[in-house]
């Protein structure tokens, strides 16, 4: 039985491939093109599985020895009258 996210993963893979093809002709900036090539290679190396990509990224962050910061939690603004 396929994993519950397999259909989603397939859509992500197709979208990444299509975006990569469009973007290659979209820019002449070599840094952006190289960044996109690296991103596509990393996604492909994890079979476009978002769970595996995130797990690998978190492991690399933990092993980097650097302090990991979380974004600040925003306070919700109440629209109710008191």
Long-range contacts (C-beta under 8 A, 24 or more apart in sequence): 5-49, 5-50, 5-51, 8-50, 9-47, 9-48, 9-49, 9-50, 10-48, 12-48, 12-50, 13-43, 13-47, 13-48, 16-40, 16-43, 16-48
